[in-house]
Amino acid sequence: MKISFQMRIGVALLLLWGCTHLSHAQTKIVVDATKADSVIAPEIYGQFAEHLGGCVYGGLWVGPDSQIPNEQGYRKDVLDALKRLNVPVLRWPGGCFADDYHWRDGIGPRDDRPRTLNIYWGGDETNAFGTHEFLDLCEILGCEAYVAGNVGSGTVEEMREWVEYMTSDSNSTLAQMRRMNGREKPWRVKYFGVGNENWGCGGNMTAEYYSDLYRRYATYVRNFSGNHITKVANGPSGRDVPFMDTLVRNAHKQADAFSMHYYVLPGADWNAKGDALNFPESEWFSVMQQTYQVEDLIKDYIAILDEVDPNRRLDLYVDEWGTWYDQAPDAPSALYQQNTIRDAVSAALFFHIFHEHADRITMGNIAQVVNVLQAMILTRDDRMLLTPTYHVFEMYKIHQGAKHIPLDVNSPAYTCTTANAPPTNPSASFKTDANPDKLWSSQVDAISASASLTADGTINVSLVNASPTESYPVELAFEGLELTKAHGRVLSAQRIDAHNTFDDPEAVQPQVIRNLKTVANTIQITIPPASVSAVTAH
């Protein structure tokens, strides 16, 4: 039998493709508390809720008449779970939905509110969850409100009046309208986004046009009755340095922060993102690689801010981030996806990168809080489960408000060889080399670590093992701390797509680290494959 050239190449790829994990020598990480620098803003651990799929309706809100246990219409099980995260900030109402949302549709008696079309995500919008419901939820959770205003289809007047309605304690008609609708005192609204993704679903605008509109709209986002609003200009998704450069240069005087969005896709384009479950190791690797790549983009955007704003007044928000997969055929609602240990490891890597740039990055908002994309929580009727990503947020809340401690990690390499060039940015258009006789080799750090110092002198160290098959010994050597005791938890799994289900909601959950050993002023542990660990040292 004659074997064709294409068949020979295919056989070669089967033989040569694979992932390797180099060096199993102990990795020593020095943790020097005297080098603590920037405060890790609690808002880095923020959440995002959009009127999309089952995020708001059935996720956060079931209504006061629901048979599902609720508190003033909010699902009690979801509320209780979110309170355990110490949620610092919640962004709403979108997302793309924000630029077709008209706030007057969502006030007044719920039975009288108009029914509108959700032009982005399909279906009817009842408007049962509106301004009062959102801001009251923020108060119940004890978190800051981040409102996204409508630039794409709204008016300057509409935006200005919304801010007055929410925050003015005057006797104006708008403030009196709020009182008639049941809220006597104004709310605190700390963050206001002037538009969302206006380069795309928010109006398909050029950077020049949006920055001009931003300056106009932001002029009328006023501070009323002692409420001080942080104004956010919405930057690009993924790698669009020219857009961010133009926006920052044109709008920095009217802005307090600029945002960026970054989604991780294991596949090569938006039409073939990859599956949330039953994926090969090559797609695990792709998610890790693309998560690591966000740091290069963050550095590019921070460089723009540093040039325009050398006094460092402006902040950078990553106010949409997370993993995004193809929707399963049996998904109960739009953009619903299962959440595995892979997503947990990716989330932890994101946080480590945010910590490294805590002097500029002061907010992050994962997409999204319930039932959509990389959600904390999944619900089905009256049942609820916590995802592996939820557990990372809960384990990492120890970093909120602590001072970042820089680390030097000499990590072993995790290398994969594939037949196509790896994607270089998950939120941009991908082009891959389909040449069958070309192999591409890529490498990421298997181990990532981040540390912080709390006000009482406690040091918290978080560790990620991005390798799905190899365990690694690690030694933490502490300086500036007389080590008296230490403890920790680890989140890990035997399968790379391990996840929680309604039939087995605790399949993936944190466990006490059993192999933690203290020797003099060091901690020695072995971190398992596909894991996230959090260690506290006193």
RODO-2510 file (C-alpha; in nm, 4 decimals, decimal comma):
residues 538
     n   res          X          Y          Z
     1     m     0,0000     0,0000     0,0000
     2     k     0,1370     0,3366    -0,0974
     3     i     0,1193     0,5987     0,1807
     4     s     0,0518     0,9513     0,0619
     5     f     0,2547     1,2511     0,1744
     6     q    -0,0465     1,3822     0,3661
     7     m    -0,0829     1,0481     0,5491
     8     r     0,2870     1,0469     0,6412
     9     i     0,2535     1,3967     0,7857
    10     g    -0,0555     1,2912     0,9782
    11     v     0,1299     0,9982     1,1312
    12     a     0,4183     1,2276     1,2212
    13     l     0,1843     1,4672     1,3955
    14     l     0,0319     1,1862     1,5983
    15     l     0,3812     1,0827     1,7067
    16     l     0,5225     1,4291     1,7696
    17     w     0,2254     1,6140     1,9132
    18     g     0,2134     1,6185     2,2892
    19     c     0,2728     1,8076     2,6121
    20     t     0,5775     1,7818     2,8344
    21     h     0,6399     1,8912     3,1903
    22     l     1,0010     1,9783     3,2613
    23     s     1,1886     1,9732     3,5940
    24     h     1,0505     1,8192     3,9076
    25     a     1,3151     1,9738     4,1322
    26     q     1,1810     2,1699     4,4243
    27     t     1,0790     2,5258     4,3384
    28     k     1,1923     2,7714     4,6060
    29     i     0,9933     3,0928     4,6446
    30     v     1,1208     3,3652     4,8784
    31     v     0,8405     3,5625     5,0440
    32     d     0,9793     3,8876     5,1857
    33     a     0,7141     4,0855     5,3724
    34     t     0,9378     4,3945     5,3855
    35     k     0,8932     4,4343     5,0092
    36     a     0,5129     4,4679     5,0236
    37     d     0,4000     4,7433     4,7875
    38     s     0,0611     4,8221     4,6306
    39     v    -0,2706     4,7446     4,7974
    40     i    -0,4692     4,4771     4,6145
    41     a    -0,7983     4,6583     4,5645
    42     p    -1,0918     4,4439     4,6808
    43     e    -1,2721     4,5478     4,3613
    44     i    -1,0348     4,3233     4,1645
    45     y    -1,2668     4,0468     4,2862
    46     g    -1,5771     4,2136     4,1404
    47     q    -1,8754     4,0530     3,9736
    48     f    -2,0799     4,1288     3,6616
    49     a    -2,4531     4,0732     3,6021
    50     e    -2,6127     4,1266     3,2621
    51     h    -2,9698     4,0759     3,1464
    52     l    -2,8657     3,7675     2,9587
    53     g    -2,9793     3,4057     2,9763
    54     g    -3,0472     3,3013     3,3348
    55     c    -2,8199     3,5505     3,5055
    56     v    -3,0790     3,7939     3,6417
    57     y    -3,4107     3,6106     3,6089
    58     g    -3,3930     3,2734     3,7795
    59     g    -3,0382     3,3448     3,8917
    60     l    -3,0374     3,6568     4,1068
    61     w    -3,4093     3,7365     4,0951
    62     v    -3,7157     3,5147     4,1242
    63     g    -3,9634     3,7722     4,2545
    64     p    -4,1228     3,7991     4,5992
    65     d    -4,4112     3,5653     4,5051
    66     s    -4,1863     3,2789     4,3952
    67     q    -4,2034     2,9378     4,5628
    68     i    -3,8228     2,9422     4,5609
    69     p    -3,7053     3,0773     4,8988
    70     n    -3,6253     3,4436     4,8509
    71     e    -3,5509     3,7644     5,0317
    72     q    -3,7506     4,0504     4,8805
    73     g    -3,7463     3,8642     4,5486
    74     y    -3,3743     3,7760     4,5502
    75     r    -3,2911     3,4050     4,5629
    76     k    -3,1882     3,3377     4,9211
    77     d    -2,9453     3,0568     4,8353
    78     v    -2,7669     3,2789     4,5817
    79     l    -2,7602     3,5740     4,8208
    80     d    -2,6088     3,3627     5,0964
    81     a    -2,3439     3,2231     4,8613
    82     l    -2,2467     3,5681     4,7334
    83     k    -2,2222     3,7090     5,0842
    84     r    -1,9595     3,4458     5,1622
    85     l    -1,7436     3,5865     4,8806
    86     n    -1,7339     3,9391     5,0257
    87     v    -1,8371     4,0691     4,6834
    88     p    -1,6813     4,4176     4,6603
    89     v    -1,8545     4,5538     4,3493
    90     l    -2,1278     4,4457     4,1064
    91     r    -2,1490     4,5736     3,7484
    92     w    -2,4931     4,6034     3,5795
    93     p    -2,7014     4,6022     3,3473
    94     g    -2,4456     4,4974     3,0859
    95     g    -2,2633     4,4244     2,8680
    96     c    -2,4245     4,4753     2,5321
    97     f    -2,7635     4,5008     2,7022
    98     a    -2,6604     4,8319     2,8629
    99     d    -2,6585     5,0231     2,5345
   100     d    -3,0210     4,9398     2,4634
   101     y    -3,1410     4,9761     2,8231
   102     h    -3,3634     5,2722     2,9103
   103     w    -3,3777     5,3119     3,2843
   104     r    -3,7320     5,4502     3,3034
   105     d    -3,8580     5,1111     3,1808
   106     g    -3,7342     4,9584     3,5070
   107     i    -3,8912     5,1812     3,7741
   108     g    -4,2354     5,2077     3,9286
   109     p    -4,4809     4,9250     4,0064
   110     r    -4,3507     4,6061     3,8456
   111     d    -4,6877     4,5163     3,6965
   112     d    -4,6933     4,8496     3,5132
   113     r    -4,3478     4,8286     3,3630
   114     p    -4,3300     4,7879     2,9853
   115     r    -4,2279     4,4581     2,8292
   116     t    -3,9425     4,5151     2,5880
   117     l    -3,7297     4,3077     2,3511
   118     n    -3,3784     4,2023     2,4414
   119     i    -3,2259     4,2730     2,1022
   120     y    -2,8871     4,1281     2,1909
   121     w    -2,9649     3,8039     2,3686
   122     g    -3,3203     3,7270     2,2590
   123     g    -3,6535     3,6986     2,4354
   124     d    -3,8695     3,9463     2,6221
   125     e    -3,7430     4,1684     2,8994
   126     t    -4,0005     4,2115     3,1765
   127     n    -3,8071     4,4952     3,3409
   128     a    -3,9025     4,3460     3,6783
   129     f    -3,5400     4,3859     3,7801
   130     g    -3,4514     4,7531     3,7429
   131     t    -3,2718     5,0359     3,9180
   132     h    -3,4274     4,9849     4,2611
   133     e    -3,3789     4,6090     4,2517
   134     f    -3,0145     4,6387     4,1489
   135     l    -2,9137     4,9074     4,3957
   136     d    -3,1028     4,7418     4,6797
   137     l    -2,9183     4,4188     4,5957
   138     c    -2,5861     4,6007     4,6245
   139     e    -2,6872     4,7228     4,9694
   140     i    -2,7897     4,3711     5,0772
   141     l    -2,4542     4,2352     4,9587
   142     g    -2,2663     4,5297     5,1063
   143     c    -2,0935     4,6000     4,7760
   144     e    -2,0346     4,9029     4,5565
   145     a    -2,2596     4,9648     4,2558
   146     y    -2,1081     4,9895     3,9078
   147     v    -2,3721     5,1118     3,6635
   148     a    -2,3171     5,0980     3,2864
   149     g    -2,4908     5,3834     3,1068
   150     n    -2,6484     5,3832     2,7620
   151     v    -2,4419     5,5699     2,5040
   152     g    -2,5252     5,3515     2,2029
   153     s    -2,8988     5,4259     2,1838
   154     g    -2,9507     5,6658     2,4725
   155     t    -2,9249     6,0410     2,5101
   156     v    -2,7147     6,2690     2,7254
   157     e    -3,0328     6,3860     2,8964
   158     e    -3,1398     6,0295     2,9764
   159     m    -2,8044     5,9495     3,1335
   160     r    -2,7889     6,2720     3,3320
   161     e    -3,1395     6,2193     3,4702
   162     w    -3,0638     5,8602     3,5691
   163     v    -2,7703     5,9759     3,7797
   164     e    -2,9874     6,2400     3,9449
   165     y    -3,2678     5,9905     4,0086
   166     m    -3,0296     5,7511     4,1812
   167     t    -2,8114     5,9882     4,3804
   168     s    -2,9793     6,3253     4,4456
   169     d    -3,1218     6,4133     4,7877
   170     s    -3,2813     6,7324     4,6555
   171     n    -3,6463     6,8204     4,6102
   172     s    -3,6207     6,7910     4,2325
   173     t    -3,8915     6,6147     4,0355
   174     l    -3,6607     6,3183     3,9719
   175     a    -3,5678     6,2800     4,3388
   176     q    -3,9356     6,3025     4,4331
   177     m    -4,0128     6,0369     4,1695
   178     r    -3,7625     5,8053     4,3366
   179     r    -3,9292     5,8657     4,6716
   180     m    -4,2714     5,7922     4,5243
   181     n    -4,1275     5,4643     4,3953
   182     g    -4,0292     5,3635     4,7466
   183     r    -3,6759     5,4914     4,8075
   184     e    -3,6494     5,7919     5,0370
   185     k    -3,2741     5,8450     5,0546
   186     p    -3,0503     5,8370     4,7489
   187     w    -2,8230     5,5427     4,6861
   188     r    -2,4488     5,5442     4,6757
   189     v    -2,3304     5,4866     4,3176
   190     k    -1,9523     5,4832     4,3166
   191     y    -1,8803     5,3710     3,9591
   192     f    -2,0448     5,4729     3,6335
   193     g    -1,9431     5,3369     3,2943
   194     v    -2,0154     5,5749     3,0089
   195     g    -2,1190     5,3125     2,7553
   196     n    -2,0024     4,9565     2,6943
   197     e    -1,8063     4,8095     2,4036
   198     n    -1,8953     5,1079     2,1904
   199     w    -1,6498     4,9841     1,9293
   200     g    -1,8929     4,6921     1,8724
   201     c    -2,2388     4,6139     2,0089
   202     g    -2,2502     4,9555     2,1745
   203     g    -2,2639     5,1410     1,8441
   204     n    -1,9789     5,0235     1,6161
   205     m    -1,7943     5,3484     1,6782
   206     t    -1,4407     5,4449     1,5943
   207     a    -1,2100     5,5363     1,8796
   208     e    -1,2204     5,8999     1,7737
   209     y    -1,5992     5,9130     1,7645
   210     y    -1,6507     5,7305     2,0932
   211     s    -1,3926     5,9412     2,2748
   212     d    -1,5719     6,2570     2,1595
   213     l    -1,9060     6,1149     2,2719
   214     y    -1,7518     6,0013     2,5987
   215     r    -1,6325     6,3523     2,6801
   216     r    -1,9768     6,4911     2,6053
   217     y    -2,1735     6,2323     2,8033
   218     a    -1,9278     6,2262     3,0953
   219     t    -1,9693     6,6005     3,1368
   220     y    -2,3249     6,5383     3,2549
   221     v    -2,2495     6,2474     3,4864
   222     r    -2,2573     6,4756     3,7898
   223     n    -2,1929     6,4334     4,1589
   224     f    -2,5090     6,5000     4,3589
   225     s    -2,5633     6,5245     4,7341
   226     g    -2,2139     6,4180     4,8336
   227     n    -2,2041     6,1112     4,6076
   228     h    -1,8755     6,0972     4,4158
   229     i    -1,8814     5,8989     4,0919
   230     t    -1,5769     5,7346     3,9364
   231     k    -1,6244     5,7768     3,5613
   232     v    -1,5144     5,4898     3,3393
   233     a    -1,4340     5,5118     2,9682
   234     n    -1,4902     5,1761     2,8004
   235     g    -1,1836     5,0585     2,6120
   236     p    -1,1276     4,7695     2,3726
   237     s    -1,1726     4,3962     2,3953
   238     g    -0,8553     4,2007     2,3461
   239     r    -0,5634     4,3496     2,1580
   240     d    -0,6509     4,6868     2,0101
   241     v    -0,3702     4,9136     2,1212
   242     p    -0,4541     5,1916     1,8696
   243     f    -0,8114     5,2156     2,0046
   244     m    -0,6930     5,2395     2,3643
   245     d    -0,4201     5,4884     2,2742
   246     t    -0,6656     5,7186     2,0963
   247     l    -0,9250     5,6906     2,3714
   248     v    -0,6814     5,7632     2,6540
   249     r    -0,5244     6,0592     2,4783
   250     n    -0,8589     6,2133     2,3861
   251     a    -1,0571     6,1449     2,7029
   252     h    -0,8161     6,1228     2,9954
   253     k    -0,9112     6,4623     3,1380
   254     q    -1,2772     6,3599     3,1707
   255     a    -1,2133     6,0023     3,2920
   256     d    -1,1062     5,8415     3,6175
   257     a    -1,0508     5,4946     3,4748
   258     f    -1,0320     5,3087     3,1455
   259     s    -1,1583     4,9565     3,0999
   260     m    -1,0578     4,6610     2,8879
   261     h    -1,2273     4,3266     2,8190
   262     y    -1,0522     3,9942     2,7755
   263     y    -1,2058     3,6563     2,7045
   264     v    -1,0215     3,3251     2,6804
   265     l    -1,1251     3,0798     2,4088
   266     p    -0,9504     2,7439     2,3612
   267     g    -1,0430     2,7351     1,9923
   268     a    -0,9202     2,9452     1,7062
   269     d    -1,2184     3,1726     1,6461
   270     w    -1,5531     3,2826     1,7823
   271     n    -1,7397     3,0265     1,5721
   272     a    -1,5376     2,7327     1,7068
   273     k    -1,4476     2,8267     2,0598
   274     g    -1,4301     2,4734     2,1993
   275     d    -1,6307     2,2708     2,4479
   276     a    -1,6662     2,3348     2,8187
   277     l    -1,6415     1,9581     2,8837
   278     n    -1,4727     1,6551     2,7230
   279     f    -1,1817     1,8558     2,5839
   280     p    -0,8277     1,7352     2,5061
   281     e    -0,5171     1,8509     2,6901
   282     s    -0,4276     2,0730     2,3936
   283     e    -0,7341     2,2866     2,4718
   284     w    -0,6475     2,2906     2,8417
   285     f    -0,3053     2,4208     2,7427
   286     s    -0,4567     2,6806     2,5100
   287     v    -0,6699     2,8213     2,7935
   288     m    -0,3653     2,8478     3,0210
   289     q    -0,1558     3,0053     2,7488
   290     q    -0,4166     3,2631     2,6592
   291     t    -0,4750     3,3457     3,0245
   292     y    -0,1056     3,4172     3,0699
   293     q    -0,1105     3,6334     2,7550
   294     v    -0,3385     3,8901     2,9173
   295     e    -0,0368     4,0244     3,1043
   296     d     0,1354     4,1414     2,7850
   297     l    -0,1783     4,3278     2,6860
   298     i    -0,2132     4,4797     3,0327
   299     k     0,1456     4,6009     3,0103
   300     d     0,0742     4,7615     2,6715
   301     y    -0,2280     4,9460     2,8073
   302     i    -0,0519     5,0503     3,1264
   303     a     0,2321     5,1895     2,9145
   304     i    -0,0213     5,4181     2,7439
   305     l    -0,1556     5,5322     3,0801
   306     d     0,1964     5,5888     3,2130
   307     e     0,2817     5,8133     2,9190
   308     v    -0,0363     6,0203     2,9369
   309     d    -0,0754     6,0091     3,3150
   310     p     0,2686     6,0028     3,4816
   311     n     0,1138     6,1042     3,8148
   312     r    -0,0881     5,7801     3,8097
   313     r    -0,4314     5,9280     3,8664
   314     l    -0,5996     5,6949     3,6172
   315     d    -0,6837     5,3316     3,6850
   316     l    -0,7252     5,0331     3,4540
   317     y    -1,0296     4,8087     3,4970
   318     v    -1,0643     4,4626     3,3446
   319     d    -1,4396     4,4832     3,3789
   320     e    -1,5196     4,1789     3,1667
   321     w    -1,2978     3,8736     3,1753
   322     g    -1,3273     3,4966     3,1783
   323     t    -1,3510     3,1823     2,9698
   324     w    -1,5999     3,1432     2,6854
   325     y    -1,6950     2,8151     2,5191
   326     d    -1,9434     2,6906     2,2623
   327     q    -2,2916     2,6591     2,4064
   328     a    -2,3949     2,2988     2,4640
   329     p    -2,7072     2,1809     2,2745
   330     d    -2,8867     2,1091     2,6022
   331     a    -2,7991     2,4420     2,7667
   332     p    -3,1049     2,5699     2,9586
   333     s    -3,0440     2,9341     2,8647
   334     a    -2,8231     3,1585     2,6549
   335     l    -2,4478     3,1468     2,7220
   336     y    -2,4922     2,8892     2,9967
   337     q    -2,1804     2,6774     3,0277
   338     q    -2,0439     2,4242     3,2705
   339     n    -1,7492     2,5275     3,4821
   340     t    -1,4563     2,2930     3,5447
   341     i    -1,1270     2,2826     3,7309
   342     r    -0,9779     2,4297     3,4117
   343     d    -1,1808     2,7470     3,4665
   344     a    -1,0760     2,7614     3,8306
   345     v    -0,7071     2,7412     3,7396
   346     s    -0,7512     3,0086     3,4711
   347     a    -0,9299     3,2397     3,7179
   348     a    -0,6498     3,2013     3,9714
   349     l    -0,3903     3,2886     3,7055
   350     f    -0,5911     3,6008     3,6155
   351     f    -0,5849     3,7083     3,9793
   352     h    -0,2109     3,6579     4,0088
   353     i    -0,1592     3,8805     3,7054
   354     f    -0,3974     4,1453     3,8422
   355     h    -0,2067     4,1399     4,1726
   356     e     0,1210     4,2027     3,9894
   357     h    -0,0240     4,5244     3,8486
   358     a    -0,2245     4,6337     4,1507
   359     d    -0,0821     4,9842     4,1247
   360     r    -0,2934     5,0404     3,8107
   361     i    -0,5508     4,7584     3,8023
   362     t    -0,8026     4,8385     4,0722
   363     m    -1,1077     4,6545     3,9447
   364     g    -1,1957     4,3298     3,7703
   365     n    -1,5429     4,1930     3,6886
   366     i    -1,5701     3,8293     3,5899
   367     a    -1,8319     3,7423     3,3309
   368     q    -2,0701     3,6526     3,4881
   369     v    -2,2033     3,6005     3,8379
   370     v    -2,4797     3,3404     3,7836
   371     n    -2,5640     3,0964     3,4997
   372     v    -2,3708     3,2803     3,2264
   373     l    -2,0192     3,2047     3,0967
   374     q    -1,7661     3,1572     3,3803
   375     a    -2,0257     3,1788     3,6541
   376     m    -1,9813     3,1525     4,0292
   377     i    -2,3161     2,9814     4,0655
   378     l    -2,5454     2,7632     3,8559
   379     t    -2,9159     2,7304     3,9316
   380     r    -3,1872     2,4986     3,8069
   381     d    -3,5368     2,5639     3,9374
   382     d    -3,4987     2,5545     4,3181
   383     r    -3,1525     2,3932     4,3130
   384     m    -2,8164     2,5675     4,3215
   385     l    -2,4531     2,4656     4,3000
   386     l    -2,1202     2,6400     4,3477
   387     t    -1,8704     2,6121     4,0647
   388     p    -1,4934     2,5567     4,0927
   389     t    -1,4475     2,9233     4,0012
   390     y    -1,6645     3,0209     4,2992
   391     h    -1,4253     2,8330     4,5236
   392     v    -1,1263     3,0256     4,3854
   393     f    -1,3003     3,3543     4,4671
   394     e    -1,3772     3,2273     4,8171
   395     m    -1,0219     3,0991     4,8753
   396     y    -0,8647     3,4178     4,7391
   397     k    -1,0736     3,6680     4,9354
   398     i    -0,7813     3,6649     5,1809
   399     h    -0,5996     3,8920     4,9319
   400     q    -0,8684     4,1625     4,9271
   401     g    -0,7277     4,4884     5,0649
   402     a    -0,3898     4,3332     5,1512
   403     k    -0,0549     4,4604     5,0236
   404     h     0,0977     4,2781     4,7305
   405     i     0,4341     4,1099     4,7936
   406     p     0,6420     4,0676     4,4752
   407     l     0,7764     3,7175     4,4175
   408     d     1,0380     3,5651     4,1922
   409     v     0,9187     3,2221     4,0816
   410     n     1,1572     2,9968     3,8911
   411     s     0,8862     2,7737     3,7506
   412     p     0,9260     2,4465     3,5645
   413     a     0,8047     2,4661     3,2063
   414     y     0,4833     2,3214     3,0700
   415     t     0,5262     2,2768     2,6944
   416     c     0,2884     2,1642     2,4210
   417     t     0,3509     2,0907     2,0539
   418     t     0,0624     2,1250     1,8091
   419     a     0,0010     2,1268     1,4373
   420     n    -0,1216     2,4863     1,4270
   421     a     0,0120     2,8144     1,5548
   422     p    -0,1464     2,8849     1,8919
   423     p    -0,3947     3,1720     1,9167
   424     t    -0,2263     3,4902     2,0336
   425     n    -0,5323     3,6735     2,1574
   426     p    -0,8715     3,5328     2,2473
   427     s    -1,0682     3,8505     2,1844
   428     a    -0,9348     3,9341     1,8409
   429     s    -0,9690     3,7743     1,4992
   430     f    -0,7567     3,4629     1,4863
   431     k    -0,5446     3,3454     1,1980
   432     t    -0,3799     3,0071     1,2265
   433     d    -0,1284     2,8456     0,9959
   434     a    -0,2971     2,5353     0,8564
   435     n     0,0211     2,4068     0,6914
   436     p     0,0149     2,0328     0,7858
   437     d     0,3932     1,9877     0,7813
   438     k     0,4601     2,2605     1,0391
   439     l     0,4705     2,1979     1,4140
   440     w     0,4439     2,4709     1,6746
   441     s     0,5810     2,4453     2,0241
   442     s     0,4586     2,6690     2,3047
   443     q     0,5519     2,6981     2,6678
   444     v     0,4010     2,8437     2,9853
   445     d     0,4986     2,8378     3,3503
   446     a     0,3614     2,5346     3,5278
   447     i     0,3702     2,7132     3,8644
   448     s     0,2382     3,0609     3,9389
   449     a     0,2386     3,2239     4,2812
   450     s     0,1148     3,5437     4,4434
   451     a     0,1511     3,6734     4,7975
   452     s     0,0039     3,9492     5,0111
   453     l     0,0469     4,1008     5,3567
   454     t    -0,2553     4,1869     5,5691
   455     a    -0,2748     4,4692     5,8212
   456     d    -0,2264     4,2290     6,1134
   457     g     0,0975     4,0903     5,9674
   458     t    -0,0451     3,7693     5,8222
   459     i     0,1025     3,6548     5,4925
   460     n    -0,1160     3,4771     5,2378
   461     v     0,0373     3,2892     4,9464
   462     s    -0,1644     3,1454     4,6602
   463     l    -0,0214     2,8845     4,4257
   464     v    -0,1375     2,7530     4,0892
   465     n    -0,0254     2,4392     3,9125
   466     a    -0,1209     2,4811     3,5469
   467     s    -0,0017     2,1336     3,4556
   468     p    -0,2961     1,8920     3,4409
   469     t    -0,0834     1,5812     3,4994
   470     e     0,2242     1,6634     3,7104
   471     s     0,2686     1,7513     4,0777
   472     y     0,5515     1,9759     4,1946
   473     p     0,7309     2,0260     4,5281
   474     v     0,7446     2,3877     4,6439
   475     e     0,9298     2,5546     4,9301
   476     l     0,8101     2,8901     5,0625
   477     a     1,0908     3,0702     5,2457
   478     f     0,9647     3,3591     5,4592
   479     e     1,1605     3,6734     5,5377
   480     g     1,0284     3,9514     5,7581
   481     l     0,8065     3,7035     5,9414
   482     e     0,8802     3,4709     6,2285
   483     l     0,6813     3,1694     6,1208
   484     t     0,4788     3,0193     6,4065
   485     k     0,1987     2,8395     6,2285
   486     a     0,0611     2,7805     5,8816
   487     h    -0,2381     2,6199     5,7203
   488     g    -0,3957     2,6056     5,3773
   489     r    -0,6518     2,4629     5,1393
   490     v    -0,6242     2,3197     4,7920
   491     l    -0,8721     2,2907     4,5060
   492     s    -0,7855     2,0084     4,2689
   493     a    -0,9378     1,7259     4,0668
   494     q    -0,8423     1,3996     3,8985
   495     r    -1,0012     1,4880     3,5624
   496     i    -0,9204     1,7985     3,3618
   497     d    -1,2915     1,8586     3,3063
   498     a    -1,3998     1,7760     3,6631
   499     h    -1,7008     1,9832     3,7598
   500     n    -1,9924     2,0046     3,9984
   501     t    -2,3394     1,8893     3,8969
   502     f    -2,6805     1,9136     4,0588
   503     d    -2,6556     1,5412     4,1335
   504     d    -2,3016     1,5777     4,2716
   505     p    -2,2630     1,9430     4,3761
   506     e    -1,9495     1,8885     4,5853
   507     a    -1,7385     1,6884     4,3414
   508     v    -1,4855     1,9746     4,3211
   509     q    -1,4361     2,1717     4,6400
   510     p    -1,1446     2,2919     4,8549
   511     q    -0,9748     2,0478     5,0885
   512     v    -0,7330     2,1043     5,3734
   513     i    -0,3706     2,0705     5,2591
   514     r    -0,2489     1,7565     5,4318
   515     n     0,1128     1,7547     5,3152
   516     l     0,2017     2,1042     5,4423
   517     k     0,5228     2,0901     5,6475
   518     t     0,6933     2,3744     5,8320
   519     v     1,0714     2,3626     5,8727
   520     a     1,2259     2,6594     6,0556
   521     n     1,1039     2,9610     5,8592
   522     t     0,9898     2,7657     5,5545
   523     i     0,6810     2,5837     5,4350
   524     q     0,7206     2,2777     5,2175
   525     i     0,4305     2,1393     5,0182
   526     t     0,3672     1,9444     4,7021
   527     i     0,1064     2,1028     4,4817
   528     p    -0,1029     1,8526     4,2859
   529     p    -0,1834     1,8738     3,9139
   530     a    -0,4548     2,1117     3,7955
   531     s    -0,4780     2,2845     4,1291
   532     v    -0,5184     2,6111     4,3154
   533     s    -0,3826     2,6419     4,6693
   534     a    -0,4061     2,9134     4,9328
   535     v    -0,1645     2,9114     5,2260
   536     t    -0,1837     3,1384     5,5311
   537     a     0,1264     3,1947     5,7430
   538     h     0,1476     3,3644     6,0820
***
